[in-house]
Amino acid sequence: MRATGIVRRIDDLGRVVIPKEIRRTMRIREGEPLEIYTDKDGEVIFKKYSPLGEISTFSSKYAEALNKAAGIPVAVCDRDTVVAVAGVSGRDILEKPISDSVSSVLEKRQSYTSAEAGNGIELTENGNGKVSYLTPIIAEGDVIGGIMLLAREGFIPDESERKMINTGALFLSKQLEL
């Protein structure tokens, strides 16, 4: 593990402030849950908590089912990374950070549809993949991720494909509320 050069003291209530630079770099937002645990060397580790990470196997199977049913490439992301993909090679997409464009759409709590076939917003920060349709997954009032149809040449999602993705987002949100 690398040192950041930033030292913080624990206050009398047991709190520690995570520096703004680290929060910005790690995309840690106010009110966002963190997992806190220790390792065998006695280090205290703070890790961003992803509810979709808890059901990543389920998310992957759901993406595969949507892909097989509709024959379209599908991806599922949490607020930071792509957690599941089906219908395309996942090597360049899976577990990669989502783009600022996808993050912005999720924060607006609205669906996104590409205006042109084969075009769309970038899926990942490194430019791998484009999104033709995206709908957020909202559980207990919080946006926790999204389900996306990935763009391909000559493809504009129709109403039935958009409804399948919307249903998937609702279904995954209900799984997390149990």
MIDOSE-1310 file (N, C-alpha, C; in nm, 2 decimals, decimal comma, always signed):
residues 178
mrat	+0,09/-0,12/+0,00/+0,00/+0,00/+0,00/+0,09/+0,12/+0,00; +0,05/+0,23/-0,07/+0,13/+0,35/-0,08/+0,09/+0,45/+0,02; +0,18/+0,53/+0,07/+0,15/+0,63/+0,17/+0,10/+0,76/+0,09; +0,00/+0,83/+0,15/-0,05/+0,95/+0,09/+0,02/+1,07/+0,14
givr	+0,08/+1,06/+0,26/+0,15/+1,18/+0,32/+0,05/+1,26/+0,40; -0,08/+1,22/+0,41/-0,18/+1,29/+0,49/-0,20/+1,22/+0,62; -0,19/+1,29/+0,73/-0,22/+1,23/+0,86/-0,34/+1,30/+0,93; -0,43/+1,22/+0,98/-0,55/+1,28/+1,05/-0,56/+1,21/+1,19
ridd	-0,61/+1,29/+1,28/-0,63/+1,24/+1,42/-0,77/+1,20/+1,44; -0,79/+1,10/+1,52/-0,93/+1,06/+1,56/-0,97/+1,15/+1,67; -1,10/+1,20/+1,66/-1,15/+1,29/+1,76/-1,21/+1,21/+1,88; -1,26/+1,28/+1,98/-1,31/+1,22/+2,10/-1,43/+1,13/+2,08
lgrv	-1,50/+1,14/+1,96/-1,61/+1,05/+1,93/-1,57/+0,94/+1,84; -1,44/+0,92/+1,81/-1,39/+0,81/+1,73/-1,40/+0,84/+1,58; -1,42/+0,97/+1,54/-1,43/+1,00/+1,40/-1,30/+1,04/+1,34; -1,28/+1,02/+1,21/-1,16/+1,06/+1,14/-1,21/+1,13/+1,01
vipk	-1,15/+1,23/+0,97/-1,19/+1,30/+0,84/-1,11/+1,24/+0,73; -1,18/+1,20/+0,62/-1,11/+1,16/+0,50/-1,08/+1,28/+0,42; -0,96/+1,31/+0,39/-0,92/+1,43/+0,31/-1,00/+1,45/+0,18; -1,03/+1,57/+0,15/-1,10/+1,60/+0,03/-1,04/+1,55/-0,10
eirr	-0,91/+1,55/-0,11/-0,83/+1,50/-0,22/-0,86/+1,35/-0,24; -0,86/+1,28/-0,13/-0,88/+1,13/-0,14/-1,03/+1,11/-0,18; -1,12/+1,18/-0,12/-1,27/+1,17/-0,15/-1,29/+1,19/-0,30; -1,23/+1,30/-0,35/-1,25/+1,33/-0,49/-1,19/+1,23/-0,58
tmri	-1,07/+1,18/-0,55/-1,00/+1,08/-0,64/-1,08/+0,95/-0,64; -1,13/+0,91/-0,52/-1,20/+0,78/-0,50/-1,35/+0,80/-0,53; -1,40/+0,92/-0,56/-1,54/+0,94/-0,59/-1,63/+0,90/-0,47; -1,58/+0,94/-0,35/-1,66/+0,92/-0,23/-1,74/+1,04/-0,20
rege	-1,87/+1,02/-0,21/-1,97/+1,13/-0,19/-2,02/+1,14/-0,05; -2,07/+1,25/-0,01/-2,13/+1,27/+0,12/-2,24/+1,17/+0,14; -2,24/+1,11/+0,26/-2,35/+1,01/+0,29/-2,33/+0,87/+0,23; -2,22/+0,85/+0,15/-2,20/+0,72/+0,09/-2,15/+0,62/+0,19
plei	-2,20/+0,50/+0,19/-2,15/+0,40/+0,28/-2,01/+0,35/+0,26; -1,93/+0,33/+0,36/-1,80/+0,27/+0,35/-1,79/+0,15/+0,44; -1,72/+0,05/+0,39/-1,70/-0,08/+0,46/-1,57/-0,06/+0,54; -1,57/-0,09/+0,66/-1,45/-0,08/+0,74/-1,41/-0,21/+0,80
ytdk	-1,29/-0,25/+0,77/-1,24/-0,38/+0,82/-1,09/-0,37/+0,85; -1,04/-0,48/+0,91/-0,89/-0,49/+0,93/-0,83/-0,61/+0,86; -0,71/-0,60/+0,83/-0,64/-0,71/+0,76/-0,55/-0,78/+0,87; -0,48/-0,88/+0,82/-0,40/-0,96/+0,92/-0,28/-0,89/+0,97
dgev	-0,24/-0,78/+0,90/-0,13/-0,70/+0,95/-0,17/-0,59/+1,04; -0,30/-0,58/+1,08/-0,35/-0,48/+1,17/-0,38/-0,35/+1,11; -0,39/-0,34/+0,98/-0,43/-0,22/+0,91/-0,58/-0,21/+0,91; -0,62/-0,08/+0,93/-0,77/-0,05/+0,91/-0,79/-0,01/+0,77
ifkk	-0,89/-0,07/+0,71/-0,91/-0,04/+0,56/-1,05/+0,01/+0,55; -1,06/+0,12/+0,47/-1,19/+0,18/+0,44/-1,21/+0,14/+0,29; -1,33/+0,08/+0,26/-1,36/+0,05/+0,12/-1,50/+0,09/+0,09; -1,51/+0,15/-0,04/-1,65/+0,19/-0,08/-1,74/+0,07/-0,08
yspl	-1,85/+0,08/-0,02/-1,95/-0,03/-0,02/-2,04/-0,02/-0,14; -2,05/-0,13/-0,21/-2,14/-0,14/-0,33/-2,25/-0,24/-0,31; -2,37/-0,20/-0,29/-2,48/-0,30/-0,28/-2,49/-0,40/-0,39; -2,46/-0,35/-0,52/-2,46/-0,44/-0,63/-2,35/-0,54/-0,62
geis	-2,24/-0,50/-0,56/-2,13/-0,59/-0,54/-2,17/-0,71/-0,46; -2,27/-0,69/-0,37/-2,32/-0,80/-0,28/-2,40/-0,90/-0,37; -2,45/-0,86/-0,48/-2,53/-0,95/-0,56/-2,47/-0,95/-0,70; -2,34/-0,95/-0,71/-2,27/-0,94/-0,85/-2,30/-1,07/-0,93
tfss	-2,30/-1,18/-0,86/-2,33/-1,31/-0,94/-2,47/-1,30/-0,99; -2,56/-1,25/-0,91/-2,70/-1,24/-0,96/-2,71/-1,14/-1,07; -2,64/-1,03/-1,06/-2,64/-0,92/-1,17/-2,59/-0,98/-1,30; -2,48/-1,06/-1,29/-2,42/-1,12/-1,41/-2,52/-1,22/-1,47
kyae	-2,59/-1,30/-1,39/-2,68/-1,39/-1,45/-2,80/-1,31/-1,51; -2,84/-1,21/-1,45/-2,95/-1,13/-1,51/-2,91/-1,06/-1,64; -2,79/-1,01/-1,65/-2,74/-0,95/-1,77/-2,73/-1,06/-1,88; -2,69/-1,18/-1,85/-2,69/-1,29/-1,95/-2,83/-1,32/-1,99
alnk	-2,92/-1,33/-1,90/-3,06/-1,36/-1,94/-3,12/-1,25/-2,03; -3,09/-1,12/-2,00/-3,14/-1,02/-2,09/-3,07/-1,03/-2,23; -2,95/-1,06/-2,23/-2,87/-1,07/-2,35/-2,93/-1,19/-2,44; -2,96/-1,30/-2,38/-3,01/-1,41/-2,45/-3,15/-1,39/-2,50
aagi	-3,23/-1,32/-2,42/-3,37/-1,30/-2,45/-3,39/-1,20/-2,57; -3,30/-1,10/-2,57/-3,32/-0,99/-2,67/-3,21/-0,99/-2,77; -3,10/-1,06/-2,75/-2,99/-1,06/-2,84/-2,91/-0,93/-2,85; -2,91/-0,86/-2,74/-2,84/-0,73/-2,73/-2,74/-0,73/-2,62
pvav	-2,63/-0,66/-2,64/-2,53/-0,65/-2,53/-2,58/-0,57/-2,41; -2,56/-0,62/-2,29/-2,61/-0,55/-2,17/-2,49/-0,54/-2,07; -2,49/-0,43/-1,99/-2,40/-0,41/-1,89/-2,47/-0,36/-1,76; -2,42/-0,39/-1,64/-2,47/-0,35/-1,52/-2,36/-0,28/-1,45
cdrd	-2,38/-0,16/-1,39/-2,28/-0,09/-1,31/-2,33/-0,05/-1,18; -2,24/-0,03/-1,08/-2,27/+0,04/-0,96/-2,24/+0,19/-0,98; -2,22/+0,26/-0,88/-2,20/+0,41/-0,89/-2,05/+0,44/-0,94; -1,97/+0,33/-0,95/-1,83/+0,35/-0,98/-1,78/+0,27/-1,09
tvva	-1,82/+0,14/-1,10/-1,75/+0,05/-1,19/-1,86/-0,04/-1,26; -1,82/-0,10/-1,37/-1,90/-0,20/-1,44/-1,89/-0,33/-1,36; -2,01/-0,39/-1,32/-2,00/-0,51/-1,23/-2,05/-0,63/-1,31; -2,11/-0,62/-1,42/-2,16/-0,73/-1,50/-2,17/-0,69/-1,65
vagv	-2,14/-0,79/-1,74/-2,16/-0,76/-1,88/-2,19/-0,89/-1,95; -2,27/-0,88/-2,06/-2,31/-1,00/-2,13/-2,33/-0,96/-2,28; -2,29/-1,04/-2,37/-2,31/-1,01/-2,51/-2,19/-0,95/-2,58; -2,09/-0,91/-2,51/-1,96/-0,86/-2,56/-1,85/-0,91/-2,47
sgrd	-1,73/-0,90/-2,52/-1,61/-0,94/-2,44/-1,60/-0,84/-2,32; -1,60/-0,90/-2,20/-1,60/-0,82/-2,08/-1,46/-0,78/-2,03; -1,36/-0,83/-2,10/-1,22/-0,81/-2,06/-1,18/-0,66/-2,05; -1,23/-0,58/-2,15/-1,20/-0,44/-2,15/-1,30/-0,35/-2,08
ilek	-1,41/-0,41/-2,03/-1,52/-0,34/-1,97/-1,54/-0,37/-1,82; -1,54/-0,50/-1,79/-1,57/-0,55/-1,65/-1,48/-0,49/-1,55; -1,53/-0,44/-1,44/-1,46/-0,39/-1,33/-1,38/-0,26/-1,36; -1,41/-0,20/-1,48/-1,35/-0,07/-1,51/-1,44/+0,04/-1,46
pisd	-1,37/+0,16/-1,43/-1,45/+0,27/-1,38/-1,55/+0,33/-1,49; -1,67/+0,36/-1,45/-1,76/+0,42/-1,55/-1,72/+0,56/-1,58; -1,77/+0,60/-1,70/-1,73/+0,74/-1,74/-1,81/+0,84/-1,66; -1,76/+0,97/-1,67/-1,83/+1,08/-1,61/-1,97/+1,10/-1,67
svss	-1,98/+1,07/-1,80/-2,11/+1,08/-1,86/-2,22/+0,99/-1,80; -2,18/+0,86/-1,78/-2,27/+0,76/-1,72/-2,30/+0,80/-1,58; -2,20/+0,85/-1,51/-2,21/+0,89/-1,37/-2,31/+1,01/-1,36; -2,30/+1,10/-1,45/-2,39/+1,22/-1,46/-2,53/+1,18/-1,48
vlek	-2,55/+1,09/-1,57/-2,69/+1,04/-1,60/-2,75/+0,97/-1,48; -2,67/+0,89/-1,41/-2,72/+0,82/-1,29/-2,76/+0,93/-1,18; -2,67/+1,03/-1,16/-2,70/+1,13/-1,06/-2,83/+1,21/-1,09; -2,86/+1,22/-1,22/-2,99/+1,29/-1,26/-3,11/+1,20/-1,23
rqsy	-3,09/+1,07/-1,20/-3,20/+0,98/-1,18/-3,30/+0,97/-1,29; -3,24/+0,97/-1,41/-3,33/+0,96/-1,53/-3,27/+0,86/-1,63; -3,35/+0,82/-1,73/-3,30/+0,73/-1,83/-3,23/+0,81/-1,94; -3,14/+0,74/-2,01/-3,07/+0,81/-2,13/-3,10/+0,72/-2,25
tsae	-3,12/+0,78/-2,36/-3,13/+0,71/-2,49/-3,05/+0,78/-2,59; -2,97/+0,71/-2,67/-2,89/+0,76/-2,77/-2,98/+0,81/-2,89; -2,95/+0,92/-2,95/-3,03/+0,97/-3,06/-3,00/+0,90/-3,19; -2,88/+0,84/-3,21/-2,84/+0,78/-3,33/-2,79/+0,64/-3,31
agng	-2,81/+0,56/-3,42/-2,76/+0,42/-3,41/-2,61/+0,42/-3,41; -2,56/+0,33/-3,32/-2,41/+0,31/-3,31/-2,34/+0,42/-3,23; -2,41/+0,52/-3,19/-2,35/+0,63/-3,11/-2,40/+0,62/-2,97; -2,35/+0,70/-2,88/-2,40/+0,70/-2,74/-2,29/+0,75/-2,65
ielt	-2,31/+0,76/-2,53/-2,21/+0,81/-2,43/-2,11/+0,70/-2,40; -1,99/+0,74/-2,37/-1,89/+0,64/-2,33/-1,93/+0,56/-2,21; -1,90/+0,43/-2,21/-1,93/+0,35/-2,09/-1,83/+0,36/-1,98; -1,70/+0,35/-2,02/-1,59/+0,35/-1,92/-1,51/+0,48/-1,94
engn	-1,43/+0,50/-1,84/-1,33/+0,62/-1,84/-1,23/+0,61/-1,96; -1,19/+0,48/-1,99/-1,09/+0,46/-2,09/-1,15/+0,45/-2,23; -1,28/+0,48/-2,24/-1,35/+0,48/-2,37/-1,39/+0,35/-2,43; -1,39/+0,24/-2,35/-1,43/+0,11/-2,40/-1,58/+0,10/-2,39
gkvs	-1,65/+0,09/-2,51/-1,79/+0,07/-2,51/-1,87/+0,20/-2,51; -1,99/+0,19/-2,57/-2,08/+0,30/-2,57/-2,21/+0,25/-2,53; -2,29/+0,35/-2,47/-2,42/+0,31/-2,41/-2,53/+0,37/-2,50; -2,62/+0,29/-2,55/-2,73/+0,34/-2,63/-2,86/+0,36/-2,54
yltp	-2,87/+0,29/-2,43/-2,98/+0,31/-2,34/-2,93/+0,28/-2,20; -2,97/+0,37/-2,10/-2,93/+0,35/-1,96/-3,05/+0,39/-1,87; -3,07/+0,31/-1,77/-3,17/+0,35/-1,67/-3,11/+0,32/-1,53; -3,13/+0,41/-1,44/-3,07/+0,39/-1,31/-3,14/+0,28/-1,23
iiae	-3,07/+0,22/-1,14/-3,12/+0,13/-1,04/-3,14/+0,21/-0,91; -3,26/+0,22/-0,86/-3,28/+0,30/-0,74/-3,34/+0,21/-0,63; -3,27/+0,20/-0,52/-3,31/+0,11/-0,41/-3,32/+0,20/-0,28; -3,44/+0,19/-0,22/-3,46/+0,27/-0,09/-3,43/+0,42/-0,11
gdvi	-3,46/+0,47/-0,23/-3,45/+0,61/-0,25/-3,31/+0,65/-0,30; -3,21/+0,56/-0,31/-3,08/+0,60/-0,35/-3,04/+0,53/-0,48; -2,98/+0,61/-0,57/-2,93/+0,55/-0,69/-2,81/+0,46/-0,66; -2,81/+0,34/-0,69/-2,70/+0,25/-0,66/-2,63/+0,20/-0,78
ggim	-2,68/+0,23/-0,90/-2,62/+0,18/-1,02/-2,71/+0,20/-1,14; -2,68/+0,12/-1,25/-2,76/+0,13/-1,37/-2,75/+0,01/-1,45; -2,85/-0,01/-1,54/-2,85/-0,12/-1,64/-2,85/-0,05/-1,78; -2,76/-0,10/-1,87/-2,74/-0,04/-1,99/-2,75/-0,14/-2,11
llar	-2,81/-0,09/-2,22/-2,79/-0,16/-2,35/-2,67/-0,09/-2,42; -2,58/-0,18/-2,46/-2,46/-0,12/-2,52/-2,48/-0,10/-2,67; -2,42/+0,01/-2,72/-2,44/+0,05/-2,86/-2,37/-0,04/-2,96; -2,44/-0,06/-3,07/-2,37/-0,13/-3,18/-2,42/-0,06/-3,31
egfi	-2,35/-0,08/-3,42/-2,38/-0,02/-3,54/-2,52/-0,06/-3,59; -2,60/+0,04/-3,63/-2,73/+0,02/-3,68/-2,84/-0,01/-3,58; -2,81/+0,01/-3,45/-2,90/-0,03/-3,35/-2,95/+0,09/-3,27; -3,08/+0,11/-3,26/-3,15/+0,20/-3,18/-3,25/+0,12/-3,10
pdes	-3,24/+0,13/-2,96/-3,33/+0,05/-2,88/-3,48/+0,09/-2,90; -3,56/-0,01/-2,92/-3,70/+0,02/-2,94/-3,77/+0,01/-2,80; -3,90/+0,04/-2,80/-3,98/+0,05/-2,68/-3,97/-0,08/-2,59; -3,98/-0,20/-2,66/-3,98/-0,32/-2,58/-3,84/-0,35/-2,52
erkm	-3,73/-0,31/-2,59/-3,60/-0,33/-2,53/-3,58/-0,23/-2,41; -3,63/-0,11/-2,42/-3,62/-0,01/-2,31/-3,70/-0,06/-2,19; -3,82/-0,12/-2,22/-3,90/-0,17/-2,11/-3,83/-0,29/-2,04; -3,76/-0,37/-2,12/-3,69/-0,49/-2,06/-3,58/-0,44/-1,96
intg	-3,51/-0,33/-2,00/-3,40/-0,28/-1,92/-3,46/-0,21/-1,80; -3,57/-0,14/-1,81/-3,64/-0,07/-1,70/-3,69/-0,18/-1,60; -3,74/-0,29/-1,65/-3,79/-0,39/-1,57/-3,67/-0,46/-1,49; -3,56/-0,47/-1,56/-3,44/-0,53/-1,49/-3,39/-0,44/-1,38
alfl	-3,40/-0,31/-1,40/-3,35/-0,21/-1,30/-3,45/-0,22/-1,18; -3,58/-0,23/-1,21/-3,67/-0,24/-1,10/-3,65/-0,37/-1,02; -3,63/-0,48/-1,09/-3,61/-0,61/-1,03/-3,49/-0,61/-0,94; -3,38/-0,56/-0,99/-3,25/-0,56/-0,91/-3,27/-0,47/-0,79
skql	-3,34/-0,36/-0,80/-3,37/-0,27/-0,69/-3,45/-0,34/-0,58; -3,55/-0,42/-0,62/-3,63/-0,50/-0,53/-3,55/-0,60/-0,46; -3,45/-0,66/-0,53/-3,36/-0,76/-0,47/-3,28/-0,70/-0,36; -3,24/-0,58/-0,37/-3,16/-0,51/-0,27/-3,24/-0,46/-0,16
el	-3,37/-0,44/-0,17/-3,45/-0,39/-0,07/-3,50/-0,50/+0,03; -3,47/-0,63/-0,01/-3,52/-0,74/+0,07/-3,45/-0,74/+0,21
